[in-house]
Amino acid sequence: MSIYAKIKKSLGDFSLDVEFEAEGGVVGLLGASGCGKSMTLGCVAGVVRPDEGKIVVNGVTFFDSEKKINLQPQKRRVGMLFQNCALFPNMTVEQNILSVLSKNRGVNLAERLVSLVVKFYLRGLESHYPAQLSGGQRQRAALARIMASEPALLMLDEPLSALDSYLRWQLEGELTQILEEFDGVALYVSHNRREVYRLCDKVCVMNAGRSEKIRTVGELFESPDTFASALLSGCKNYSRAERTGARVVRAVDWGVDLACGAPVSDEIRYIGVHAHYISLVEKSGFPCRVTRVVDDVFSTFVNMEPLTIPDRRLTEANRHSFSSIHVQSPKRREKPECGDVVYIEIDPPRVMLLKE
């Protein structure tokens, strides 16, 4: 089971230019709102026609601008789940499922209906209309209808974003099982990195209509290689960077040289460090002044500003984005206070070298 998509589409001021390929598993399309994730799904499903490109799923060509191929949406066998579920409001749960099942020849409708109702925990809800269901029940009914069509490709567009935190966690667990049992490729669109981390095998970062190479979830969160992917991985500490040695980089906005665990290429423009990989130490490393201390449930967050900053005339926007350093550590009784001078240390392997 595989997918290859190379899509170009222009809409006014927005231009989509993505390319990705995957075999099996769940692929996350991760990016901020408006980056083109949903438009990408629309092109794959056939509801949006690309200006040019090629889309192939399991060896079947959905779209090829050069060969003038544009398969009709109903022939693509694509199952799409939206955050609003898109159930037929004038049909019961049973009727919604049967509206798809009845199109499958050679299927025992009664047996298949019961199987789907049981699998998606809809027993007792068969005669309910969508308006009578909770958010989680609607999502399960929509998934049952989608799976009734036996899709070759499953696509989920922010399926959990409209749910409250408890229901989101509950349905996420159910989705995990469904995705594990699905014998095909699934595309999971989200701007929530935690969802992608838990639900997806691989991830394609999207930024302003452009896609980056597909990588494993572990690679994205532990060793992103671009500034955009590091932002989406949850990294909070950045500085502009200049190469000063084979494995040494100048953190321009912090005013310090940092040893790195990997060779520094001339393409490196930024460095990034996750907040939980920065250590508070006793008078070694480099000095910072504490600007804020925040206690969370299990952690303490300390914001600070390096005393090594070379240019105190940086704009407030730049200071906030790059000069401030955020440290996360396990919650403890003794912690620094605002105004204190502390010293921090960063292990060389934890310095992420980032391209533009």
QUIURJO-V81512 format. One record per pair of residues at least 24 apart in sequence whose C-alpha atoms are under 8 Angstrom apart, sorted by the first residue. I is the first residue (numbers start at 0). J is the second residue. D is the distance in whole Angstrom. If there is no record, write none. Layout:
i	j	d
I	J	D
I	J	D
This chain:
i	j	d
0	56	8
0	57	5
0	182	8
0	183	5
0	184	6
1	56	6
1	57	5
1	58	8
1	183	7
1	184	6
2	54	7
2	55	6
2	56	4
2	57	6
2	184	7
3	53	8
3	54	6
3	55	5
3	56	7
4	43	8
4	52	8
4	53	6
4	54	4
4	55	6
5	52	5
5	53	5
5	54	6
6	39	8
6	42	8
6	49	6
6	50	8
6	51	6
6	52	5
6	53	6
6	54	8
7	49	6
7	50	6
7	51	5
7	52	6
8	48	8
8	49	5
8	50	5
8	51	7
9	50	7
13	208	7
14	208	6
15	207	8
15	208	4
15	209	6
16	208	6
16	209	5
16	210	7
17	208	7
17	209	5
17	210	5
17	211	8
18	210	6
19	203	7
19	210	8
19	212	7
19	213	7
20	213	8
21	184	8
22	184	7
23	182	8
23	183	6
23	184	5
23	185	8
24	183	7
24	184	5
24	185	6
24	199	8
24	200	6
24	201	8
25	178	7
25	184	6
25	185	5
25	186	6
25	187	7
25	198	7
25	199	5
25	200	5
25	201	7
26	184	8
26	185	6
26	186	5
26	187	6
26	199	6
26	200	6
26	201	5
26	202	5
26	203	7
27	186	6
27	187	5
27	188	6
27	189	7
27	195	6
27	199	6
27	200	8
27	201	6
27	202	4
27	203	6
28	186	7
28	187	6
28	188	5
28	189	6
28	202	6
28	203	5
28	204	6
28	205	7
29	188	6
29	189	5
29	190	5
29	191	7
29	192	7
29	195	7
29	202	7
29	203	6
29	204	5
29	205	6
29	231	8
30	189	7
30	190	5
30	204	6
30	205	5
30	206	6
30	231	7
31	190	5
31	205	8
31	206	7
32	190	7
33	207	7
34	205	6
34	206	5
34	207	5
34	208	5
34	209	8
35	205	7
35	207	7
35	208	5
36	188	6
36	205	7
36	208	8
37	156	7
37	188	7
40	154	7
40	156	8
44	72	6
44	75	7
44	77	6
44	79	8
45	69	8
45	70	7
45	71	7
45	72	5
45	75	8
46	72	7
56	151	8
56	152	8
57	151	8
75	151	8
76	148	7
76	149	8
76	150	5
76	151	6
76	152	7
77	150	5
77	151	6
77	152	5
77	153	6
77	154	7
78	145	5
78	146	7
78	148	8
78	150	5
78	151	8
78	152	6
78	153	5
78	154	6
79	145	7
79	153	6
79	154	5
79	155	6
79	156	7
80	141	7
80	142	7
80	145	8
80	154	6
80	155	5
80	156	6
80	158	7
81	155	6
81	156	5
81	157	7
81	158	6
82	156	6
82	157	6
82	158	4
82	159	6
82	160	7
82	161	6
83	158	8
83	161	8
84	137	7
84	138	6
84	141	6
84	158	8
85	141	7
86	129	7
86	137	8
86	140	8
86	141	6
87	129	8
88	128	7
88	129	6
88	130	7
89	128	7
90	128	6
90	129	8
91	125	7
91	126	5
91	127	5
91	128	4
91	129	7
92	124	7
92	125	5
92	126	6
92	127	6
92	128	6
92	129	7
92	140	6
93	125	5
93	126	6
95	144	6
96	140	8
96	143	7
96	144	5
96	147	7
97	144	8
99	144	7
99	145	8
99	147	6
99	148	6
100	147	6
100	148	7
103	148	7
115	143	6
115	147	7
116	143	7
119	143	6
134	162	7
135	162	8
135	166	7
135	170	7
151	183	6
151	184	7
152	183	6
152	184	5
152	185	6
152	186	8
153	183	8
153	184	6
153	185	5
153	186	6
154	185	6
154	186	5
154	187	6
154	188	8
155	185	8
155	186	6
155	187	5
155	188	6
156	187	6
156	188	5
156	189	7
157	187	8
157	188	6
157	189	5
157	190	8
192	231	7
192	232	6
192	233	8
204	228	6
204	231	8
222	351	7
223	351	7
223	353	7
224	351	7
224	352	6
224	353	5
224	354	6
225	352	8
225	353	5
225	354	5
225	355	6
226	269	7
226	353	6
226	354	6
226	355	6
227	355	8
229	271	7
229	353	8
233	273	8
234	271	7
234	272	6
234	273	5
234	274	7
235	271	8
235	272	7
235	273	6
235	274	6
235	324	8
235	325	7
236	271	5
236	272	5
236	273	6
236	274	7
236	321	7
236	323	7
236	324	6
236	325	6
237	269	7
237	270	6
237	271	5
237	272	7
237	320	7
237	321	5
237	322	8
237	324	8
238	269	6
238	270	6
238	271	7
238	321	5
238	322	7
239	268	6
239	269	4
239	270	7
239	321	8
240	267	7
240	268	5
240	269	5
240	270	6
241	267	7
241	268	7
241	269	8
242	267	7
251	309	8
252	308	6
252	309	7
252	321	6
252	322	5
253	305	6
253	307	6
253	308	5
253	309	7
253	321	8
253	322	6
254	305	8
254	307	5
254	308	5
254	309	5
255	285	8
255	307	7
257	347	7
257	350	8
258	346	8
258	347	5
259	346	8
259	347	4
259	348	6
259	349	8
259	350	6
260	347	5
260	348	4
260	349	7
260	350	7
261	348	7
263	352	7
266	354	6
266	355	8
267	352	6
267	353	5
267	354	5
267	355	7
268	352	8
268	353	6
268	354	5
268	355	6
269	352	6
269	353	5
269	354	7
269	355	7
270	350	6
270	351	5
270	352	5
270	353	6
271	350	6
271	351	5
271	352	7
271	353	7
272	349	6
272	350	5
272	351	6
273	349	8
274	325	6
274	326	5
274	327	5
275	326	6
275	327	5
275	328	6
276	326	8
276	327	8
276	345	7
276	346	8
276	349	7
277	326	6
277	327	8
277	343	7
277	344	6
277	345	5
277	346	8
278	326	8
278	343	5
278	344	5
278	345	7
279	341	7
279	342	6
279	343	5
279	344	7
280	341	8
280	342	5
280	343	6
280	344	7
281	341	8
281	342	6
282	341	7
282	342	6
283	342	6
283	343	7
283	344	7
284	342	6
284	343	5
284	344	5
284	345	8
285	342	5
285	343	6
285	344	7
286	340	7
286	341	6
286	342	4
286	343	7
287	340	6
287	341	5
287	342	6
287	343	7
288	337	8
288	338	6
288	339	6
288	340	5
288	341	6
289	335	7
289	336	7
289	337	5
289	338	5
289	339	5
289	340	6
289	341	7
290	337	5
290	338	6
291	336	7
291	337	6
292	335	7
292	336	7
292	337	7
294	330	7
295	330	8
296	330	8
297	329	6
297	330	5
298	327	7
298	328	6
298	329	5
298	330	4
298	331	8
299	327	6
299	328	5
299	329	6
299	330	5
299	331	7
300	325	7
300	326	6
300	327	5
300	328	7
301	325	6
301	326	5
301	327	7
301	335	8
302	326	6
